[in-house]
Amino acid sequence: MRRTIYDESHDDFRAMVRDFIAKEVVPVHHEWEKAGHPPRDFYRRLGEIGLLGIQVPEEFGGGGEKSLKYNAIVIEETIAAGVMFGSEGVHTNLVLPYLMAYATDEQKKRWLPGFASGDIMTAIAMTEPGTGSDLANIATKAVKSDDGRHYVLNGAKTFITGGALADLVLVVARTSPYDPSDRRGGLSILCVESASEGFSVGKKLEKIGLKSSDTAELAFNDVLVPVENLLGEEGKGFSYLGHNLPQERLVIALSAAAAAEAAVSHAIGYTKERNIFGKPVASFQNTKFVLAECATEAEAARLYADNALELLDAGDLSVADAAKVKLLCTETAGRVIDKCLQLHGGYGYITEFPIARLYADSRVYRIYGGTSEVMKTIISKDIGL
Ligand SMILES: Cc1cc2nc3c(=O)[nH]c(=O)nc-3n(C[C@H](O)[C@H](O)[C@H](O)COP(=O)(O)OP(=O)(O)OC[C@H]3O[C@@H](n4cnc5c(N)ncnc54)[C@H](O)[C@@H]3O)c2cc1C
């Protein structure tokens, strides 16, 4: 079915991104996978060609774009090429909305130019060893110093994308004691410079997929965070998370839709080439039927995600909408990619083949940004259950 959300300027942008990936990323991506992340300078290169600052206002060195569609094109093109730009997606799609919505003018002046140029890479740290789905249970603590000039931060975070190379980390911390009658109160977001004393990066976590994006444990031991680095108002952290999670979930849905489409395309190509019993695998009726189902499901996910993208751009994507689109697209991708892998036989299990990497890379879509089960709790509440 024809897609209707992109115009010519998007097509030109897509061509530029595709060319950049082919020339500057594909040839070296295997090295990044071995290292666990791209070289630090690659982010400056992304800044140079404008990909980090697409949505940063022009006065701070960005492109001033309001729509998320250009970011969506970056997602589609990287997944189609089987590569990642390290933690770029967290930086541009997850962190920027917090800075745009809650940073003061002074903070924007301080951080956004470096954000757009790649000199300041960012991450967001919500999850802790003891809590992921239940963010109201965050235990990392930030207590005001006696002179009122700093927060003293103590605690630990885990699974932080980009945590190993980040210069600035948005840390969700408890600034008032836990109150069981107001579980969501008392959380704040602090922008913590990774160069601060007491900030340490623990082990880089070995994952089954997404090998070129680092995922780290972080620890804070009496880190002094200037009060000027509080984002927004103290105690409002949970509501800020709620405000930004729809975009985070949509971005994962868009990735899942792109992954499902890529899987179908790999399987069509492979099954046409592979001959068994004297004929191409594509000629078996089973292959045709499986791929007909997969192509249809992938397209349905894509169009659902496209529609949600239009709603987000219009400021109209609700928390429940985002949960539905994440649930549908990520579960669809899981099914489609698994079936497409099966059609590759043993080669589908060998990481040299793109379908194998896609299988491993996409598994996390159903987990991070809120698991499928958490999406179902949100949706069931929305339908009055
Ligand atoms: C590769 C990767 C990158 C990540 N990047 C980041 C990042 O940059 N920043 C960050 O803060 N976090 C990040 N995360 C963390 C991620 O968001 C969490 O892993 C996720 O939210 C799940 O939390 P958890 O792992 O603690 O699982 P748990 O919360 O312990 O869940 C365990 C199981 O319980 C189920 N469950 C939970 N609640 C319910 C319920 N109400 N009803 C039924 N079942 C339920 C879950 O669905 C799951 O199956 C990342 C994770 C990964 C794997």
The ligand as a Gaussian input file, in Angstrom:
#p B3LYP/6-31G(d) Opt

LIG

0 1
 C       19.391000      -3.133000      25.359000
 C       18.671000      -2.362000      26.415000
 C       18.762000      -0.973000      26.437000
 C       18.118000      -0.234000      27.430000
 N       18.300000       1.136000      27.486000
 C       17.831000       1.814000      28.552000
 C       18.161000       3.199000      28.749000
 O       18.847000       3.814000      27.916000
 N       17.715000       3.820000      29.863000
 C       16.963000       3.179000      30.792000
 O       16.583000       3.803000      31.776000
 N       16.611000       1.883000      30.644000
 C       17.042000       1.173000      29.563000
 N       16.729000      -0.150000      29.414000
 C       15.932000      -0.814000      30.435000
 C       14.566000      -1.250000      29.957000
 O       13.719000      -0.152000      29.736000
 C       14.017000      -2.233000      31.018000
 O       14.800000      -3.423000      30.893000
 C       12.547000      -2.532000      30.847000
 O       11.770000      -1.403000      31.140000
 C       12.096000      -3.707000      31.744000
 O       12.512000      -3.517000      33.057000
 P       13.296000      -4.717000      33.807000
 O       14.388000      -5.174000      32.931000
 O       13.645000      -4.272000      35.172000
 O       12.232000      -5.889000      33.883000
 P       11.182000      -6.148000      35.078000
 O       10.475000      -4.905000      35.379000
 O       11.915000      -6.836000      36.179000
 O       10.184000      -7.179000      34.393000
 C       10.315000      -8.615000      34.469000
 C        9.066000      -9.242000      33.842000
 O        7.917000      -8.840000      34.611000
 C        6.916000      -8.390000      33.723000
 N        6.056000      -7.380000      34.341000
 C        6.426000      -6.196000      34.872000
 N        5.349000      -5.520000      35.320000
 C        4.271000      -6.298000      35.062000
 C        2.857000      -6.176000      35.268000
 N        2.350000      -5.078000      35.837000
 N        2.066000      -7.177000      34.858000
 C        2.562000      -8.284000      34.263000
 N        3.885000      -8.467000      34.043000
 C        4.716000      -7.490000      34.424000
 C        7.694000      -7.776000      32.575000
 O        6.887000      -7.649000      31.425000
 C        8.803000      -8.787000      32.404000
 O        8.332000      -9.860000      31.622000
 C       17.343000      -0.898000      28.394000
 C       17.223000      -2.300000      28.359000
 C       17.888000      -3.030000      27.401000
 C       17.790000      -4.538000      27.422000

